[in-house]
């Protein structure tokens, strides 16, 4: 009677969402100040002042139709031109408006791209662990096979040899996410160069493009002078899926874009296929007010230093308590090794102390939990007593 696949997705919330809902229930019982919720990547840093200013200016100067009416299906041309100009100035690229398709955030961008690339049920899309769990839903929803590449457990970069073994004649794309959710690791320039060389070699071997889909909602959220390589400059068959949810602290506004560079194989046909996939899914005309807002806020970012302060407090505090942590160079997540090795059991044990930590099994990386530190600094400081009790429970 109904789609079993959709029922399965709808009846089982993601681990992250389940934990978030549990936290709200606990807060109603013990008080929100006594629940240490590190589950959701929901930015607590306010949007930059320029966002509020842009909204006020638009509301004061534009007509209702200009503010709330339809734009072109792929987005307002002036907005797309503004994005192209900013990227060109920042990265030395040469994009133009018709390289961009405006979307309702990175999730919509990924879904559109996967539907555009997938032709047959035998097509495969590879995600490199640790990865955002919804990738599997998005890939399978497009009709492709989801393939996981095992993580590099030493450095959390990319195991190039392992990835090479996964790529075959059915591979349509490889997904990367840097800065990474859930580890917070940034892929180095060396890693990106090795990845580009591998994919170029595979394209030549199989005689068709192997697209690199780079999911970039955390591109600007990096610390200590770390640089995030702009991937289109290293590999021509790159498609960028971007969201302003994290950089501008606008997760609820759902605004982002797809970038299809001219250098990509058969780029014009690919771009029109992206447009067709957006039409197929009903993802046309992204929110027009937010399109205008982001056009006026190119290059603006929330208070990254607040995240860095949180990172340092959490990292040093957990290390002092004996926890093993992956040092994050970007995003606002920290990977913590589960004592005893069972991350599901560790996450459940943490609940006894009202600590909400996401087991990383769903990220393709058992043995770790994800701690989201885009929270109030005060909560991190208060949580250290609970973390200490949790550590004691494992000694």
Secondary structure as a PSIPRED ss2 file (coil, helix, strand):
# PSIPRED VFORMAT (PSIPRED V4.0)

   1 X C   1.000  0.000  0.000
   2 X C   1.000  0.000  0.000
   3 X C   1.000  0.000  0.000
   4 X H   0.000  1.000  0.000
   5 X H   0.000  1.000  0.000
   6 X H   0.000  1.000  0.000
   7 X H   0.000  1.000  0.000
   8 X H   0.000  1.000  0.000
   9 X H   0.000  1.000  0.000
  10 X H   0.000  1.000  0.000
  11 X H   0.000  1.000  0.000
  12 X C   1.000  0.000  0.000
  13 X C   1.000  0.000  0.000
  14 X C   1.000  0.000  0.000
  15 X H   0.000  1.000  0.000
  16 X H   0.000  1.000  0.000
  17 X H   0.000  1.000  0.000
  18 X H   0.000  1.000  0.000
  19 X H   0.000  1.000  0.000
  20 X H   0.000  1.000  0.000
  21 X H   0.000  1.000  0.000
  22 X H   0.000  1.000  0.000
  23 X H   0.000  1.000  0.000
  24 X H   0.000  1.000  0.000
  25 X H   0.000  1.000  0.000
  26 X H   0.000  1.000  0.000
  27 X H   0.000  1.000  0.000
  28 X H   0.000  1.000  0.000
  29 X H   0.000  1.000  0.000
  30 X H   0.000  1.000  0.000
  31 X C   1.000  0.000  0.000
  32 X H   0.000  1.000  0.000
  33 X H   0.000  1.000  0.000
  34 X H   0.000  1.000  0.000
  35 X C   1.000  0.000  0.000
  36 X E   0.000  0.000  1.000
  37 X E   0.000  0.000  1.000
  38 X C   1.000  0.000  0.000
  39 X C   1.000  0.000  0.000
  40 X C   1.000  0.000  0.000
  41 X C   1.000  0.000  0.000
  42 X C   1.000  0.000  0.000
  43 X C   1.000  0.000  0.000
  44 X C   1.000  0.000  0.000
  45 X C   1.000  0.000  0.000
  46 X C   1.000  0.000  0.000
  47 X C   1.000  0.000  0.000
  48 X C   1.000  0.000  0.000
  49 X H   0.000  1.000  0.000
  50 X H   0.000  1.000  0.000
  51 X H   0.000  1.000  0.000
  52 X H   0.000  1.000  0.000
  53 X H   0.000  1.000  0.000
  54 X H   0.000  1.000  0.000
  55 X H   0.000  1.000  0.000
  56 X H   0.000  1.000  0.000
  57 X H   0.000  1.000  0.000
  58 X H   0.000  1.000  0.000
  59 X H   0.000  1.000  0.000
  60 X H   0.000  1.000  0.000
  61 X H   0.000  1.000  0.000
  62 X C   1.000  0.000  0.000
  63 X C   1.000  0.000  0.000
  64 X H   0.000  1.000  0.000
  65 X H   0.000  1.000  0.000
  66 X H   0.000  1.000  0.000
  67 X H   0.000  1.000  0.000
  68 X H   0.000  1.000  0.000
  69 X C   1.000  0.000  0.000
  70 X C   1.000  0.000  0.000
  71 X C   1.000  0.000  0.000
  72 X C   1.000  0.000  0.000
  73 X C   1.000  0.000  0.000
  74 X C   1.000  0.000  0.000
  75 X C   1.000  0.000  0.000
  76 X C   1.000  0.000  0.000
  77 X H   0.000  1.000  0.000
  78 X H   0.000  1.000  0.000
  79 X H   0.000  1.000  0.000
  80 X H   0.000  1.000  0.000
  81 X H   0.000  1.000  0.000
  82 X H   0.000  1.000  0.000
  83 X H   0.000  1.000  0.000
  84 X H   0.000  1.000  0.000
  85 X H   0.000  1.000  0.000
  86 X H   0.000  1.000  0.000
  87 X H   0.000  1.000  0.000
  88 X H   0.000  1.000  0.000
  89 X H   0.000  1.000  0.000
  90 X H   0.000  1.000  0.000
  91 X H   0.000  1.000  0.000
  92 X C   1.000  0.000  0.000
  93 X C   1.000  0.000  0.000
  94 X C   1.000  0.000  0.000
  95 X C   1.000  0.000  0.000
  96 X C   1.000  0.000  0.000
  97 X H   0.000  1.000  0.000
  98 X H   0.000  1.000  0.000
  99 X H   0.000  1.000  0.000
 100 X E   0.000  0.000  1.000
 101 X E   0.000  0.000  1.000
 102 X E   0.000  0.000  1.000
 103 X E   0.000  0.000  1.000
 104 X C   1.000  0.000  0.000
 105 X H   0.000  1.000  0.000
 106 X H   0.000  1.000  0.000
 107 X H   0.000  1.000  0.000
 108 X H   0.000  1.000  0.000
 109 X H   0.000  1.000  0.000
 110 X H   0.000  1.000  0.000
 111 X H   0.000  1.000  0.000
 112 X H   0.000  1.000  0.000
 113 X H   0.000  1.000  0.000
 114 X H   0.000  1.000  0.000
 115 X H   0.000  1.000  0.000
 116 X H   0.000  1.000  0.000
 117 X H   0.000  1.000  0.000
 118 X C   1.000  0.000  0.000
 119 X C   1.000  0.000  0.000
 120 X C   1.000  0.000  0.000
 121 X C   1.000  0.000  0.000
 122 X C   1.000  0.000  0.000
 123 X C   1.000  0.000  0.000
 124 X E   0.000  0.000  1.000
 125 X E   0.000  0.000  1.000
 126 X E   0.000  0.000  1.000
 127 X E   0.000  0.000  1.000
 128 X E   0.000  0.000  1.000
 129 X C   1.000  0.000  0.000
 130 X C   1.000  0.000  0.000
 131 X C   1.000  0.000  0.000
 132 X C   1.000  0.000  0.000
 133 X C   1.000  0.000  0.000
 134 X H   0.000  1.000  0.000
 135 X H   0.000  1.000  0.000
 136 X H   0.000  1.000  0.000
 137 X H   0.000  1.000  0.000
 138 X H   0.000  1.000  0.000
 139 X H   0.000  1.000  0.000
 140 X H   0.000  1.000  0.000
 141 X H   0.000  1.000  0.000
 142 X C   1.000  0.000  0.000
 143 X C   1.000  0.000  0.000
 144 X C   1.000  0.000  0.000
 145 X E   0.000  0.000  1.000
 146 X E   0.000  0.000  1.000
 147 X E   0.000  0.000  1.000
 148 X E   0.000  0.000  1.000
 149 X E   0.000  0.000  1.000
 150 X C   1.000  0.000  0.000
 151 X C   1.000  0.000  0.000
 152 X C   1.000  0.000  0.000
 153 X C   1.000  0.000  0.000
 154 X C   1.000  0.000  0.000
 155 X C   1.000  0.000  0.000
 156 X C   1.000  0.000  0.000
 157 X C   1.000  0.000  0.000
 158 X C   1.000  0.000  0.000
 159 X C   1.000  0.000  0.000
 160 X H   0.000  1.000  0.000
 161 X H   0.000  1.000  0.000
 162 X H   0.000  1.000  0.000
 163 X H   0.000  1.000  0.000
 164 X H   0.000  1.000  0.000
 165 X H   0.000  1.000  0.000
 166 X H   0.000  1.000  0.000
 167 X C   1.000  0.000  0.000
 168 X C   1.000  0.000  0.000
 169 X C   1.000  0.000  0.000
 170 X C   1.000  0.000  0.000
 171 X E   0.000  0.000  1.000
 172 X E   0.000  0.000  1.000
 173 X E   0.000  0.000  1.000
 174 X E   0.000  0.000  1.000
 175 X E   0.000  0.000  1.000
 176 X E   0.000  0.000  1.000
 177 X E   0.000  0.000  1.000
 178 X C   1.000  0.000  0.000
 179 X C   1.000  0.000  0.000
 180 X C   1.000  0.000  0.000
 181 X C   1.000  0.000  0.000
 182 X C   1.000  0.000  0.000
 183 X C   1.000  0.000  0.000
 184 X C   1.000  0.000  0.000
 185 X C   1.000  0.000  0.000
 186 X C   1.000  0.000  0.000
 187 X C   1.000  0.000  0.000
 188 X C   1.000  0.000  0.000
 189 X H   0.000  1.000  0.000
 190 X H   0.000  1.000  0.000
 191 X H   0.000  1.000  0.000
 192 X H   0.000  1.000  0.000
 193 X H   0.000  1.000  0.000
 194 X H   0.000  1.000  0.000
 195 X H   0.000  1.000  0.000
 196 X H   0.000  1.000  0.000
 197 X H   0.000  1.000  0.000
 198 X H   0.000  1.000  0.000
 199 X H   0.000  1.000  0.000
 200 X H   0.000  1.000  0.000
 201 X H   0.000  1.000  0.000
 202 X H   0.000  1.000  0.000
 203 X H   0.000  1.000  0.000
 204 X H   0.000  1.000  0.000
 205 X H   0.000  1.000  0.000
 206 X H   0.000  1.000  0.000
 207 X C   1.000  0.000  0.000
 208 X C   1.000  0.000  0.000
 209 X C   1.000  0.000  0.000
 210 X C   1.000  0.000  0.000
 211 X E   0.000  0.000  1.000
 212 X E   0.000  0.000  1.000
 213 X E   0.000  0.000  1.000
 214 X E   0.000  0.000  1.000
 215 X E   0.000  0.000  1.000
 216 X C   1.000  0.000  0.000
 217 X C   1.000  0.000  0.000
 218 X C   1.000  0.000  0.000
 219 X C   1.000  0.000  0.000
 220 X C   1.000  0.000  0.000
 221 X C   1.000  0.000  0.000
 222 X E   0.000  0.000  1.000
 223 X C   1.000  0.000  0.000
 224 X C   1.000  0.000  0.000
 225 X C   1.000  0.000  0.000
 226 X C   1.000  0.000  0.000
 227 X C   1.000  0.000  0.000
 228 X C   1.000  0.000  0.000
 229 X C   1.000  0.000  0.000
 230 X C   1.000  0.000  0.000
 231 X H   0.000  1.000  0.000
 232 X H   0.000  1.000  0.000
 233 X H   0.000  1.000  0.000
 234 X C   1.000  0.000  0.000
 235 X C   1.000  0.000  0.000
 236 X C   1.000  0.000  0.000
 237 X C   1.000  0.000  0.000
 238 X E   0.000  0.000  1.000
 239 X E   0.000  0.000  1.000
 240 X E   0.000  0.000  1.000
 241 X E   0.000  0.000  1.000
 242 X E   0.000  0.000  1.000
 243 X E   0.000  0.000  1.000
 244 X C   1.000  0.000  0.000
 245 X C   1.000  0.000  0.000
 246 X C   1.000  0.000  0.000
 247 X C   1.000  0.000  0.000
 248 X C   1.000  0.000  0.000
 249 X C   1.000  0.000  0.000
 250 X C   1.000  0.000  0.000
 251 X H   0.000  1.000  0.000
 252 X H   0.000  1.000  0.000
 253 X H   0.000  1.000  0.000
 254 X C   1.000  0.000  0.000
 255 X C   1.000  0.000  0.000
 256 X E   0.000  0.000  1.000
 257 X E   0.000  0.000  1.000
 258 X E   0.000  0.000  1.000
 259 X E   0.000  0.000  1.000
 260 X E   0.000  0.000  1.000
 261 X C   1.000  0.000  0.000
 262 X C   1.000  0.000  0.000
 263 X C   1.000  0.000  0.000
 264 X C   1.000  0.000  0.000
 265 X C   1.000  0.000  0.000
 266 X C   1.000  0.000  0.000
 267 X H   0.000  1.000  0.000
 268 X H   0.000  1.000  0.000
 269 X H   0.000  1.000  0.000
 270 X H   0.000  1.000  0.000
 271 X H   0.000  1.000  0.000
 272 X H   0.000  1.000  0.000
 273 X H   0.000  1.000  0.000
 274 X H   0.000  1.000  0.000
 275 X H   0.000  1.000  0.000
 276 X H   0.000  1.000  0.000
 277 X H   0.000  1.000  0.000
 278 X H   0.000  1.000  0.000
 279 X H   0.000  1.000  0.000
 280 X H   0.000  1.000  0.000
 281 X H   0.000  1.000  0.000
 282 X C   1.000  0.000  0.000
 283 X C   1.000  0.000  0.000
 284 X C   1.000  0.000  0.000
 285 X C   1.000  0.000  0.000
 286 X C   1.000  0.000  0.000
 287 X C   1.000  0.000  0.000
 288 X H   0.000  1.000  0.000
 289 X H   0.000  1.000  0.000
 290 X H   0.000  1.000  0.000
 291 X H   0.000  1.000  0.000
 292 X H   0.000  1.000  0.000
 293 X H   0.000  1.000  0.000
 294 X H   0.000  1.000  0.000
 295 X H   0.000  1.000  0.000
 296 X H   0.000  1.000  0.000
 297 X C   1.000  0.000  0.000
 298 X C   1.000  0.000  0.000
 299 X C   1.000  0.000  0.000
 300 X C   1.000  0.000  0.000
 301 X C   1.000  0.000  0.000
 302 X C   1.000  0.000  0.000
 303 X C   1.000  0.000  0.000
 304 X H   0.000  1.000  0.000
 305 X H   0.000  1.000  0.000
 306 X H   0.000  1.000  0.000
 307 X H   0.000  1.000  0.000
 308 X H   0.000  1.000  0.000
 309 X H   0.000  1.000  0.000
 310 X H   0.000  1.000  0.000
 311 X H   0.000  1.000  0.000
 312 X H   0.000  1.000  0.000
 313 X H   0.000  1.000  0.000
 314 X H   0.000  1.000  0.000
 315 X H   0.000  1.000  0.000
 316 X H   0.000  1.000  0.000
 317 X H   0.000  1.000  0.000
 318 X H   0.000  1.000  0.000
 319 X H   0.000  1.000  0.000
 320 X H   0.000  1.000  0.000
 321 X C   1.000  0.000  0.000
 322 X C   1.000  0.000  0.000
 323 X C   1.000  0.000  0.000
 324 X C   1.000  0.000  0.000
 325 X E   0.000  0.000  1.000
 326 X E   0.000  0.000  1.000
 327 X C   1.000  0.000  0.000
 328 X C   1.000  0.000  0.000
 329 X C   1.000  0.000  0.000
 330 X E   0.000  0.000  1.000
 331 X C   1.000  0.000  0.000
 332 X C   1.000  0.000  0.000
 333 X E   0.000  0.000  1.000
 334 X E   0.000  0.000  1.000
 335 X E   0.000  0.000  1.000
 336 X E   0.000  0.000  1.000
 337 X E   0.000  0.000  1.000
 338 X C   1.000  0.000  0.000
 339 X C   1.000  0.000  0.000
 340 X C   1.000  0.000  0.000
 341 X C   1.000  0.000  0.000
 342 X C   1.000  0.000  0.000
 343 X H   0.000  1.000  0.000
 344 X H   0.000  1.000  0.000
 345 X H   0.000  1.000  0.000
 346 X H   0.000  1.000  0.000
 347 X H   0.000  1.000  0.000
 348 X H   0.000  1.000  0.000
 349 X H   0.000  1.000  0.000
 350 X H   0.000  1.000  0.000
 351 X H   0.000  1.000  0.000
 352 X C   1.000  0.000  0.000
 353 X C   1.000  0.000  0.000
 354 X C   1.000  0.000  0.000
 355 X E   0.000  0.000  1.000
 356 X E   0.000  0.000  1.000
 357 X C   1.000  0.000  0.000
 358 X E   0.000  0.000  1.000
 359 X E   0.000  0.000  1.000
 360 X H   0.000  1.000  0.000
 361 X H   0.000  1.000  0.000
 362 X H   0.000  1.000  0.000
 363 X H   0.000  1.000  0.000
 364 X C   1.000  0.000  0.000
 365 X C   1.000  0.000  0.000
 366 X C   1.000  0.000  0.000
 367 X C   1.000  0.000  0.000
 368 X E   0.000  0.000  1.000
 369 X E   0.000  0.000  1.000
 370 X E   0.000  0.000  1.000
 371 X E   0.000  0.000  1.000
 372 X E   0.000  0.000  1.000
 373 X C   1.000  0.000  0.000
 374 X C   1.000  0.000  0.000
 375 X C   1.000  0.000  0.000
 376 X C   1.000  0.000  0.000
 377 X H   0.000  1.000  0.000
 378 X H   0.000  1.000  0.000
 379 X H   0.000  1.000  0.000
 380 X H   0.000  1.000  0.000
 381 X H   0.000  1.000  0.000
 382 X H   0.000  1.000  0.000
 383 X H   0.000  1.000  0.000
 384 X H   0.000  1.000  0.000
 385 X H   0.000  1.000  0.000
 386 X H   0.000  1.000  0.000
 387 X H   0.000  1.000  0.000
 388 X H   0.000  1.000  0.000
 389 X H   0.000  1.000  0.000
 390 X H   0.000  1.000  0.000
 391 X H   0.000  1.000  0.000
 392 X H   0.000  1.000  0.000
 393 X H   0.000  1.000  0.000
 394 X C   1.000  0.000  0.000
 395 X C   1.000  0.000  0.000
